[in-house]
Amino acid sequence: MIEKTYHIITFGCQMNVHDSHWLGRALNARGFFEAPLEDAQVVVVNTCSVREKPEQKVMSTLGRIRQVTGGNPAVLVCVAGCVAQQLGESIFEKESQVRLVAGSDGIGNAPQAIERLLENPAQRLSLLDFTSQYVEREATTEPGVVNGAVAYANIMQGCDNFCAYCIVPFTRGRQKSRSSTAIIDECKALIDNGAREITLLGQNVNAFGQDKSGDGTSFAALLRKVASLPGLERLRYVTPHPKDMGPEDIAAFAELPQLCPRLHLPMQAGSDAVLARMKRRYDSAGFLDLVERLRAAIARLNPQLTTAAREDALQQVRDLGIPALLSANRRFHQLLVTGVPVEVQRGGETLGDFARLIDWVDPSNNEWLAINQFTVKGPHHTRRPDIVLFVNGLPLVVIELKNPADANADIWKAFEQLQTYKAQTPDLFQYNEVLVISDGSDARMGSLSADAERFMQWRTIDGIALDPLGEFNELETLIRGVLAPALLLDYLRYFVLFEDDGGLVKKIAGYHQFHAVRAAIQQVIAASRPGGAAATKGKGGVVWHTQGSGKSITMTCFAARVMQATAMENPTIVVITDRNDLDGQLFGVFSLAQDLLREQPVQAHTRQDLRARLANRPSGGIVFATIQKFMPGEDEDAFPLLSDRSNIVVIADEAHRTQYGFEAKLKQRIQERLANASGARFSSGEVSWKRSKDSASLDTAQLLKDHPEMAQTYQITKPGSRRFLVQP
């Protein structure tokens, strides 16, 4: 134990986290220093009552503290927050080390109480009384900017809704709105301290000002005041209540550019009877409205279709008709990307058409919705994933979160939870594109079929800086780096692929693949333009991959992206490798990704076959060939022109080898073994030599043992021959 040190353990919501940050700053101002649990003189457990088995978790945590500290009575343990408010002084009887119990309103006086208790080791204190007004806490020397440029500000405390299942009014008290002047002053201080994004916190934020503590400022008016502060770039708030969401609150999204256009709107059930028993004071219309949102989106995006065609498209999406989850997911992804096939009557004829589910070009033409604790009813179970992201009413992203303060609920518990959800509520996951897991600091994303090993970090926002928000802000980096509307649409359209090689697998690109392709596309478009700068014309660039980092997926996604780029005018892709085994391997990868490529790749088997496939092709196509097939013929002195088109895109795998020439590798390897051989000759892809009496012999068996790849790439003309022929 080190004197004047503290350690805070936090359970629960953002308001609890905010309370803990404030308490830490208040203790710092009194000369305390944060320390590991084993070294701390003061240990605070800030608790939450709305998580599963809250009392058991608190008592378990107190037991762990006693174990780590050896039950040292000199260590002051404080229990604060909702469980403290709920259990009160009974905690003293359960754990002897606890000498301070501070409820939801009492935490504001906790710093003074801690100092008093350290001076009086035999004393215990409880701070459990609710206040009738919002009591301002002491200002700290460092305003609470917690994550780089991100900060939080309380605007209210408590709740007056008294939902049947909820303990918040009893543990947080009745609703008390904070003075709008105090809120604005705090937000100004946060901005002066570097904040560029502020989240307003409260149990029911859009009821702000509706209690006797209010100063006449409505929630919408408060949003406008905060948004007008110089230096603020983004404004968020949590959590609103559906019944209090008024027209002015909704209008703020259109009127305030600083207000993040995303609404966190809780929904607890889809049954009116259940909602009534919950005393939520709204009905299932909000739940059922999701289908209507999809119907409206289809109509908005497909004005050319008849009502019957649009209803047919809706029915196809709602009922995919495939029992196997991954196969159904593949079918949905096809419908999402290419559109839903429908029939329309035009001019007395029945014609085929496609109904778009998403506007891929203009993200703002889609409806975006994030729902916390969305209820899904399966055949035998009802489950509530933490967050579901909807686009036009389609649940495309599922996010499962775990409490970072719970040592037994890490990120892999979130992964296991998703596996349970998939088994028990498969209907939701038929439409899933991306799964996200996080414990607050660590975050991973993966596909529907991915095992834990394939859930990967997303480490960049702009494709340049790695971990721009710090190593403990992986979730926010992921959200901003791939779940932002424009980025997510690009990702879903070009970076999700299915492979079926006897077993169906869904793969999604990593951050390095995503940004490599996006950068390469820009370069290739610029390089292909007739009349472009000499420095760039015809040269796209180089993408460097380490072994095992997924270059095949990068190449496949790039091919799909470039083939659908309007500026490329339906290009032809030529994939070049330097040996037959690599050519076959890569061809197999592309062949398995036809859903993404929308094209069946072909292999050029001979030099003549390659020339024929390129000479008369006006557009399109994916052609595979080894570099040796580009060699001039025996009767040719120069390389012939294979095509004069500017929109043929060449992808060279193992580019560091293919750029050395047709014979360079062979010469290097053979010359090492022919150092003393006389009459060595290299021509037309063939190597031969004469053996003189005084020359060293070539041990062919040893050569192939040292370089086994030569057995695949080069062939001996006949047994015992001293000739090696480069395969065309």
C-alpha positions in Angstrom: 0.0 0.0 0.0 1.2 3.5 -0.9 -0.3 6.5 0.9 -2.4 9.1 -1.1 -3.1 6.6 -3.9 -6.4 5.4 -5.3 -7.8 2.7 -7.6 -11.3 2.9 -9.1 -13.3 -0.1 -10.5 -16.3 0.9 -12.6 -19.4 -1.1 -13.6 -22.3 0.1 -15.8 -23.2 2.8 -18.2 -21.5 5.9 -19.5 -22.8 8.0 -16.6 -21.0 5.7 -14.2 -17.9 6.0 -16.3 -18.3 9.7 -16.3 -18.8 9.7 -12.5 -15.6 7.7 -12.0 -13.6 10.0 -14.2 -14.8 13.0 -12.2 -14.0 11.3 -8.9 -10.5 10.5 -10.1 -9.9 14.1 -11.1 -11.3 15.3 -7.8 -8.9 13.0 -5.9 -6.0 14.1 -8.1 -6.7 17.7 -7.1 -6.3 16.7 -3.5 -2.9 15.2 -4.0 -3.8 11.6 -4.7 -2.3 9.5 -7.5 -3.9 6.6 -9.4 -2.2 3.3 -8.7 -2.7 -0.5 -9.3 -5.1 -2.2 -7.0 -2.3 -3.9 -4.9 -0.7 -0.5 -4.2 -3.8 1.6 -3.6 -4.7 3.2 -0.2 -8.2 4.0 -1.4 -10.2 1.6 -3.6 -13.6 2.7 -5.0 -16.1 0.3 -6.6 -18.6 2.3 -8.7 -21.6 0.0 -9.2 -24.5 -0.5 -11.5 -27.9 -2.2 -10.7 -29.2 -2.9 -14.2 -26.7 -5.5 -15.2 -27.2 -9.2 -14.6 -26.7 -10.3 -10.9 -25.3 -6.8 -9.8 -25.2 -7.6 -6.1 -23.2 -10.8 -6.7 -20.8 -9.0 -9.0 -20.2 -6.3 -6.4 -19.6 -8.8 -3.5 -17.4 -10.9 -5.7 -15.3 -7.8 -6.6 -15.1 -6.9 -2.9 -13.8 -10.4 -2.2 -11.2 -10.0 -4.8 -10.1 -6.7 -3.3 -9.8 -8.4 0.1 -7.7 -11.2 -1.4 -5.3 -8.8 -3.2 -5.0 -6.4 -0.2 -4.8 -9.2 2.3 -7.8 -7.7 4.2 -5.5 -4.8 5.3 -7.8 -2.5 7.4 -5.6 0.5 6.4 -7.0 0.1 2.9 -10.1 2.2 2.6 -12.8 0.6 0.4 -15.7 2.6 -0.9 -18.8 1.3 -2.7 -20.5 3.9 -4.8 -23.3 4.2 -7.3 -26.6 2.3 -7.8 -25.9 -0.9 -5.8 -24.6 1.2 -3.0 -27.9 3.2 -3.1 -29.9 -0.1 -3.3 -28.1 -2.0 -0.5 -27.2 0.9 1.7 -25.5 0.3 5.0 -26.0 -3.4 4.9 -22.8 -3.5 2.8 -20.9 -2.7 6.0 -22.1 -6.0 7.6 -21.1 -8.0 4.5 -17.6 -6.6 4.0 -15.5 -5.3 6.9 -13.1 -3.3 4.6 -15.9 -1.1 3.3 -16.0 2.1 5.3 -17.8 4.4 2.8 -21.1 3.8 1.0 -22.0 6.6 -1.4 -25.2 6.5 -3.4 -26.0 8.1 -6.7 -26.3 11.7 -5.3 -23.8 11.1 -2.5 -20.8 10.4 -4.9 -20.5 14.2 -5.2 -19.3 14.4 -1.6 -17.2 11.3 -1.8 -13.8 13.1 -2.1 -14.3 15.0 1.2 -15.6 11.8 2.9 -12.5 9.9 1.8 -10.2 12.5 3.3 -12.2 12.4 6.5 -12.1 8.6 6.8 -8.4 8.4 6.2 -8.0 10.7 9.2 -10.3 8.6 11.3 -9.6 4.9 10.6 -12.3 3.6 13.0 -15.1 5.6 11.3 -17.7 4.6 8.7 -19.8 6.9 6.6 -22.9 6.6 4.4 -24.0 9.1 1.8 -27.4 7.8 0.7 -29.8 10.7 0.8 -31.3 11.9 -2.5 -31.3 15.6 -3.2 -34.3 17.4 -4.6 -32.3 19.6 -6.9 -29.3 18.8 -9.1 -26.3 19.7 -7.0 -23.3 20.9 -8.9 -20.1 19.1 -8.2 -16.8 20.8 -7.4 -14.9 21.9 -10.5 -11.7 20.2 -11.2 -8.5 21.7 -12.6 -8.7 19.4 -15.6 -12.1 19.3 -17.4 -13.1 15.8 -18.3 -11.7 15.2 -21.8 -11.4 11.4 -21.6 -10.6 10.0 -25.1 -8.4 12.4 -27.1 -10.9 14.9 -28.4 -14.0 13.2 -27.0 -15.7 14.3 -23.8 -19.0 13.7 -21.8 -21.2 16.1 -19.8 -24.1 15.2 -17.5 -27.2 17.2 -18.1 -29.6 15.5 -15.7 -29.9 12.8 -13.0 -32.6 10.2 -12.3 -35.8 9.3 -14.1 -39.6 9.8 -13.6 -40.8 7.0 -15.9 -41.0 4.1 -13.4 -41.0 1.3 -16.0 -42.1 -1.9 -14.3 -38.8 -3.7 -14.8 -36.4 -0.8 -14.1 -34.8 0.1 -10.8 -33.3 3.4 -12.0 -35.8 5.7 -10.3 -35.0 4.0 -7.0 -31.3 3.9 -7.4 -30.8 7.2 -9.2 -33.8 9.1 -7.8 -36.4 11.3 -9.4 -35.5 13.3 -12.5 -33.4 16.4 -11.8 -32.4 18.7 -14.7 -29.1 20.5 -14.4 -28.9 24.3 -15.0 -28.4 25.0 -18.7 -25.9 27.7 -17.7 -23.8 25.2 -15.8 -24.0 22.8 -18.8 -22.8 25.4 -21.2 -20.0 26.6 -18.9 -18.8 23.0 -18.6 -19.0 22.4 -22.4 -17.0 25.6 -23.0 -14.3 24.4 -20.5 -14.2 21.0 -22.3 -13.7 22.6 -25.7 -11.0 24.9 -24.3 -9.3 21.8 -23.0 -9.2 20.1 -26.4 -12.6 18.5 -26.8 -14.1 18.5 -30.3 -16.9 16.0 -29.6 -19.2 16.1 -26.6 -21.8 13.6 -25.6 -24.7 14.8 -23.4 -25.6 12.2 -20.7 -28.8 11.4 -18.8 -31.2 8.6 -18.0 -33.9 10.3 -20.2 -32.1 13.2 -22.0 -35.0 14.4 -24.1 -37.1 14.9 -21.0 -34.5 17.5 -19.9 -36.2 20.6 -18.4 -39.5 19.0 -17.9 -39.0 18.7 -14.1 -39.2 21.3 -11.3 -35.4 21.6 -11.4 -35.5 22.9 -15.0 -34.7 26.6 -15.8 -37.2 26.7 -18.7 -34.7 25.4 -21.3 -36.0 22.5 -23.4 -33.8 19.7 -24.6 -34.0 21.0 -28.2 -33.0 24.5 -27.1 -30.1 23.0 -25.1 -28.9 21.2 -28.2 -28.9 24.5 -30.1 -26.9 26.3 -27.4 -24.3 23.6 -27.1 -24.0 23.2 -30.9 -23.3 26.9 -31.3 -20.2 26.8 -29.1 -17.1 27.7 -31.1 -14.7 24.8 -31.7 -17.3 22.1 -31.3 -17.4 19.8 -34.3 -19.7 17.0 -33.2 -22.5 16.6 -30.7 -24.2 13.4 -29.4 -26.6 12.4 -26.7 -27.8 9.3 -24.8 -30.3 8.0 -23.8 -33.7 9.4 -25.2 -37.1 7.9 -24.6 -39.5 7.2 -27.5 -42.4 8.8 -25.7 -40.5 12.1 -25.2 -39.1 12.4 -28.7 -40.8 15.5 -30.0 -40.8 17.3 -33.4 -38.2 19.8 -32.2 -35.8 17.1 -31.2 -36.2 15.4 -34.6 -35.8 18.7 -36.4 -32.5 19.3 -34.7 -30.9 16.6 -36.8 -31.7 18.5 -40.0 -30.9 21.9 -38.6 -27.7 21.4 -36.6 -24.7 20.2 -38.6 -22.7 19.5 -35.4 -25.4 17.0 -34.2 -24.4 13.5 -35.2 -27.2 12.1 -37.5 -27.6 8.9 -35.5 -30.3 8.2 -32.9 -29.9 5.8 -30.1 -33.6 4.9 -29.4 -34.2 2.0 -27.0 -36.9 -0.6 -27.8 -37.7 -3.2 -25.1 -40.4 -5.4 -26.8 -42.6 -5.8 -29.9 -45.7 -6.8 -28.0 -48.2 -4.1 -26.9 -49.2 -6.3 -24.0 -45.6 -6.7 -22.8 -44.9 -3.0 -23.4 -48.0 -2.2 -21.3 -46.9 -4.4 -18.5 -43.5 -2.8 -18.7 -45.2 0.6 -18.4 -43.1 1.9 -21.4 -46.0 4.2 -22.4 -45.6 3.5 -26.2 -46.8 0.6 -28.3 -45.3 -1.9 -30.9 -45.8 0.6 -33.8 -42.1 1.6 -33.4 -41.1 -2.0 -33.7 -43.3 -2.8 -36.7 -42.2 0.4 -38.3 -38.9 -1.3 -39.3 -40.7 -3.2 -42.0 -42.4 -0.1 -43.1 -39.1 1.6 -43.3 -37.8 -1.1 -45.6 -41.0 -0.8 -47.7 -40.6 3.0 -47.9 -36.9 2.6 -48.8 -37.7 0.2 -51.7 -40.3 2.6 -53.0 -37.9 5.6 -52.7 -35.0 3.8 -54.4 -37.1 2.2 -57.1 -39.7 4.7 -58.4 -39.8 2.9 -61.8 -41.2 -0.3 -60.3 -44.9 -1.0 -59.8 -46.3 -1.5 -56.3 -46.7 -5.2 -57.0 -43.0 -5.5 -58.0 -41.9 -3.7 -54.9 -44.1 -5.9 -52.7 -42.6 -8.9 -54.4 -39.1 -7.7 -53.7 -40.0 -7.1 -50.0 -41.4 -10.6 -49.7 -38.3 -12.1 -51.3 -36.1 -10.3 -48.7 -38.4 -11.2 -45.7 -38.6 -14.9 -46.7 -35.3 -16.1 -48.3 -36.6 -19.6 -48.4 -33.2 -21.2 -47.5 -33.0 -23.1 -44.2 -29.2 -23.2 -43.8 -28.1 -20.0 -42.2 -24.9 -19.3 -44.1 -26.5 -20.2 -47.5 -29.4 -17.8 -46.7 -26.9 -15.1 -45.7 -25.2 -15.6 -49.1 -28.5 -15.2 -50.9 -29.3 -12.1 -49.0 -25.9 -10.6 -49.8 -26.5 -11.2 -53.5 -29.9 -9.4 -53.2 -28.3 -6.6 -51.3 -25.5 -5.9 -53.7 -27.1 -6.7 -57.1 -30.8 -6.0 -56.3 -33.9 -8.2 -56.0 -35.0 -9.7 -59.3 -38.6 -8.8 -60.1 -41.0 -8.7 -63.1 -42.8 -5.6 -64.3 -45.4 -5.0 -66.9 -44.4 -2.4 -69.4 -46.2 -1.8 -72.8 -48.1 -5.0 -72.5 -44.9 -7.0 -72.0 -43.5 -8.8 -69.0 -39.9 -7.5 -68.4 -37.3 -8.3 -65.8 -35.9 -5.7 -63.5 -34.1 -5.3 -60.2 -35.3 -3.6 -57.0 -32.5 -1.8 -55.1 -32.4 -2.2 -51.4 -29.7 0.4 -50.9 -28.5 3.5 -52.6 -24.8 2.8 -52.9 -23.9 6.1 -54.4 -25.6 8.5 -52.0 -25.4 7.3 -48.4 -27.8 10.1 -47.3 -30.5 8.6 -49.4 -30.7 5.6 -47.1 -32.2 5.5 -43.6 -29.7 4.7 -40.8 -30.8 3.4 -37.4 -28.9 2.0 -34.4 -31.0 0.2 -31.8 -29.8 -0.7 -28.3 -31.1 -4.0 -26.8 -33.1 -5.0 -29.9 -35.4 -7.9 -29.0 -35.3 -10.9 -31.4 -37.6 -13.9 -30.9 -36.3 -17.3 -32.0 -38.0 -20.6 -32.1 -37.4 -21.3 -28.4 -35.6 -18.2 -27.1 -35.8 -14.5 -27.0 -32.5 -12.6 -27.2 -31.4 -9.0 -27.1 -28.1 -8.2 -28.8 -26.5 -5.1 -27.4 -26.6 -3.0 -30.6 -28.0 -3.7 -34.1 -27.3 -1.3 -37.0 -30.1 -1.0 -39.5 -29.9 0.4 -43.1 -33.3 0.9 -44.6 -34.7 -1.5 -42.0 -32.1 -4.2 -42.7 -30.1 -5.4 -39.7 -26.7 -5.4 -41.3 -24.4 -5.1 -38.3 -24.6 -6.7 -34.9 -22.4 -5.4 -32.0 -22.0 -7.3 -28.7 -20.4 -5.5 -25.9 -18.9 -6.5 -22.5 -18.1 -4.4 -19.4 -14.4 -3.6 -19.4 -14.5 -3.5 -15.6 -15.6 -7.1 -15.4 -12.6 -9.4 -15.5 -14.8 -12.4 -16.3 -16.6 -10.8 -19.2 -13.8 -10.1 -21.8 -14.1 -9.7 -25.5 -14.2 -13.4 -26.1 -17.2 -13.7 -23.9 -18.9 -11.4 -26.4 -17.8 -13.7 -29.2 -19.3 -16.7 -27.4 -22.5 -14.7 -26.9 -22.8 -14.1 -30.6 -22.5 -17.8 -31.3 -25.4 -18.4 -28.9 -27.4 -15.7 -30.6 -26.7 -17.3 -34.0 -27.9 -20.7 -32.8 -31.0 -19.4 -31.0 -32.2 -16.5 -33.2 -30.9 -17.4 -36.7 -33.5 -15.2 -38.5 -31.6 -12.0 -37.4 -28.3 -13.3 -38.7 -29.6 -14.2 -42.2 -29.2 -10.5 -42.9 -26.0 -9.9 -41.1 -23.0 -8.5 -43.0 -20.5 -7.8 -40.1 -20.2 -8.9 -36.5 -18.4 -6.7 -33.9 -17.3 -7.6 -30.4 -15.8 -5.3 -27.8 -15.1 -5.0 -24.1 -14.7 -1.2 -24.2 -11.0 -1.1 -25.0 -10.4 -4.1 -27.3 -12.6 -4.5 -30.4 -12.7 -7.0 -33.2 -14.9 -7.6 -36.3 -15.5 -10.8 -38.2 -17.9 -12.5 -40.6 -20.8 -14.8 -39.9 -18.7 -17.9 -40.4 -15.5 -16.6 -38.8 -14.0 -18.4 -35.8 -12.4 -16.3 -32.9 -9.0 -16.3 -34.7 -10.6 -14.6 -37.7 -12.0 -11.7 -35.7 -9.6 -8.9 -36.4 -8.8 -5.4 -35.3 -9.6 -2.3 -37.4 -6.7 -0.1 -36.7 -7.2 3.0 -38.8 -9.8 5.6 -39.7 -8.1 7.3 -42.7 -6.0 4.5 -44.0 -2.8 6.3 -42.9 -2.5 6.6 -39.2 -2.6 3.4 -37.1 -4.5 3.5 -33.8 -5.2 7.3 -34.2 -7.3 7.4 -31.0 -4.8 5.3 -28.9 -4.5 1.6 -28.3 -7.4 1.5 -25.8 -9.9 3.1 -28.1 -10.2 0.3 -30.6 -14.0 0.3 -30.6 -14.2 4.0 -31.6 -11.5 3.6 -34.2 -13.5 0.7 -35.7 -16.8 2.6 -35.6 -15.3 5.6 -37.3 -13.1 3.6 -39.6 -15.6 1.2 -41.1 -19.1 1.8 -39.8 -19.4 5.4 -41.0 -22.1 5.3 -43.7 -20.0 6.0 -46.8 -17.2 3.6 -45.7 -19.7 0.9 -44.7 -21.5 1.0 -48.0 -18.2 0.7 -49.9 -17.1 -2.1 -47.7 -20.3 -4.1 -48.0 -20.4 -3.7 -51.8 -16.8 -4.7 -52.6 -15.2 -6.3 -49.6 -17.5 -9.2 -48.6 -17.0 -12.5 -50.5 -18.2 -16.1 -50.2 -16.1 -19.1 -51.2 -17.6 -22.6 -51.7 -15.0 -25.2 -52.2 -17.0 -28.1 -50.7 -17.8 -26.0 -47.7 -19.3 -22.5 -47.7 -17.2 -19.8 -46.1 -17.8 -16.0 -45.7 -14.8 -13.7 -45.8 -14.5 -10.0 -45.1 -11.5 -7.8 -45.8 -9.2 -6.3 -43.1 -8.4 -2.7 -42.8 -5.1 -3.0 -44.7 -6.9 -4.7 -47.6 -9.7 -2.2 -47.6 -7.5 0.9 -47.8 -5.0 -0.8 -50.2 -7.7 -1.4 -52.7 -9.3 2.1 -52.3 -5.9 3.7 -52.9 -5.0 1.4 -55.8 -8.4 2.2 -57.6 -7.6 5.9 -57.6 -4.1 5.3 -59.0 -5.3 2.9 -61.7 -8.1 5.2 -62.9 -5.6 8.1 -63.1 -3.0 5.9 -64.9 -5.5 4.6 -67.5 -6.7 8.0 -68.7 -5.6 8.9 -72.2 -3.5 12.0 -72.2 -2.5 11.5 -68.6 0.8 12.7 -67.1 3.8 10.7 -68.4 4.8 10.0 -64.8 1.6 8.1 -64.1 0.2 6.9 -67.4 0.1 3.2 -67.4 1.6 2.8 -63.9 -0.7 2.0 -61.0 1.8 1.2 -58.2 2.9 -1.5 -55.9 1.0 -3.1 -53.0 3.3 -4.8 -50.5 2.0 -7.8 -48.5 3.7 -9.8 -45.8 3.3 -13.5 -45.9 -0.1 -14.6 -44.7 -1.7 -11.2 -44.7 -4.3 -12.0 -47.4 -3.0 -10.8 -50.7 -5.4 -13.1 -52.6 -8.4 -11.3 -51.0 -6.8 -7.9 -51.8 -6.4 -8.9 -55.4 -9.9 -10.3 -55.7 -11.5 -7.3 -54.1 -9.4 -5.0 -56.2 -10.5 -6.8 -59.4 -14.2 -6.6 -58.3 -13.8 -2.9 -57.5 -12.0 -1.9 -60.6 -14.3 -3.8 -62.9 -17.3 -1.9 -61.6 -15.7 1.5 -61.6 -17.6 3.6 -64.1 -14.5 5.5 -65.1 -12.8 2.3 -66.3 -15.5 1.6 -68.9 -15.7 -2.2 -68.3 -12.0 -3.1 -68.2 -10.3 -6.4 -68.8 -8.2 -7.8 -65.9 -5.0 -9.7 -66.7 -3.4 -11.5 -63.7 0.3 -12.5 -64.2 2.3 -14.9 -62.1 5.7 -16.4 -62.6 4.9 -20.1 -62.3 2.2 -22.6 -63.0 1.4 -23.6 -59.4 0.8 -20.0 -58.3 -1.3 -19.3 -61.5 -3.5 -22.3 -60.6 -3.8 -21.3 -57.0 -4.8 -17.8 -57.6 -7.1 -18.8 -60.4 -8.9 -21.0 -57.9 -9.4 -18.2 -55.5 -10.9 -15.9 -58.1 -13.1 -18.7 -59.4 -14.6 -19.2 -55.9 -15.4 -15.5 -55.7 -17.8 -15.2 -58.7 -20.5 -13.7 -56.5 -18.2 -10.7 -55.9 -16.5 -10.6 -59.4 -19.7 -11.3 -61.4 -17.4 -12.8 -64.0 -15.9 -16.3 -64.6 -12.1 -16.0 -64.9 -10.2 -17.9 -67.6 -6.7 -19.3 -67.9 -4.5 -18.8 -71.0 -2.9 -22.2 -71.7 -0.4 -21.2 -74.3 1.2 -18.1 -75.8 -1.2 -18.2 -78.7 -4.2 -18.7 -76.5 -3.2 -15.6 -74.5 -2.9 -13.5 -77.6 -6.2 -14.7 -79.0 -8.0 -13.8 -75.7 -6.6 -10.3 -75.7 -6.5 -9.4 -79.4 -10.2 -9.3 -80.2 -11.7 -8.6 -76.7 -13.6 -5.3 -76.8 -14.1 -5.2 -73.0 -14.5 -7.2 -69.7 -13.1 -10.5 -68.7 -10.5 -11.8 -66.3 -7.5 -13.6 -67.9 -4.8 -15.5 -66.0 -1.4 -16.2 -67.5 2.2 -16.9 -66.5 4.8 -14.3 -67.6 6.5 -16.8 -69.8 3.5 -16.7 -72.2 4.4 -13.1 -73.0 7.7 -14.0 -74.6 8.2 -13.3 -78.3 8.0 -16.3 -80.6 11.1 -17.9 -82.1 10.5 -16.0 -85.4 9.8 -12.7 -83.6 12.4 -10.0 -82.9 10.2 -7.8 -80.8 7.2 -8.0 -78.5 4.0 -7.9 -80.6 1.2 -5.4 -79.6 -1.5 -7.6 -77.9 -4.1 -4.8 -77.6 -4.2 -1.0 -77.9 -6.9 -0.5 -75.3 -6.2 1.8 -72.3 -8.5 0.0 -69.9 -6.6 -3.3 -69.6 -5.5 -3.6 -66.0 -2.5 -5.9 -65.3 -2.1 -7.4 -61.8 1.3 -9.0 -61.3 1.6 -11.4 -58.4 5.2 -12.0 -57.0 6.0 -8.8 -58.9 9.6 -8.7 -57.5 10.3 -11.8 -59.6 8.2 -11.3 -62.7 9.9 -7.9 -63.4 13.4 -9.4 -63.7 12.8 -10.9 -67.1 11.9 -14.3 -68.5 15.2 -16.1 -67.7 16.7 -14.3 -64.8 15.6 -16.7 -62.1 16.6 -19.8 -64.0 20.0 -18.3 -64.9 20.7 -17.5 -61.3 19.8 -20.9 -59.9 21.6 -22.9 -62.6 24.7 -20.9 -62.8 25.3 -21.6 -59.1 25.5 -25.3 -60.0 27.4 -24.8 -63.3 30.3 -22.7 -61.9 32.8 -25.1 -63.4 30.9 -26.4 -66.3 31.9 -25.5 -69.8 29.8 -24.5 -72.7 26.7 -23.4 -70.7 24.1 -21.8 -72.9 20.8 -20.0 -72.3 18.4 -19.3 -75.1 14.6 -19.4 -75.8 13.8 -20.5 -72.3 16.1 -23.5 -72.5 19.3 -24.1 -70.6 21.9 -26.6 -71.7 25.6 -27.3 -71.3 28.4 -29.6 -72.4 30.4 -31.5 -69.9 34.2 -31.7 -70.3 36.4 -34.1 -68.6 37.7 -31.5 -66.2 34.4 -29.9 -65.4 32.3 -30.4 -62.4 29.2 -32.4 -63.0 25.7 -31.1 -62.2 23.9 -33.1 -59.5 20.4 -32.8 -60.8 18.8 -34.6 -57.8 20.6 -32.2 -55.4 19.6 -29.2 -57.4 15.9 -30.1 -57.2 16.3 -31.0 -53.5 17.7 -27.6 -52.8 15.1 -25.8 -55.0 11.9 -28.0 -55.0 10.0 -25.2 -56.8 12.0 -25.9 -59.9 10.3 -29.3 -60.2 7.0 -27.5 -60.6 8.2 -24.6 -62.8 10.8 -26.2 -65.0 10.9 -29.6 -66.6 13.8 -31.8 -67.7 13.5 -32.6 -71.4 14.2 -36.3 -70.8 15.7 -38.5 -68.1 19.4 -38.1 -67.8 19.3 -35.0 -70.0 21.3 -31.9 -69.3 18.6 -29.7 -70.6 16.1 -27.7 -68.6 13.1 -26.2 -70.5 11.1 -23.3 -69.1 7.5 -24.3 -69.3 5.4 -21.8 -71.4 
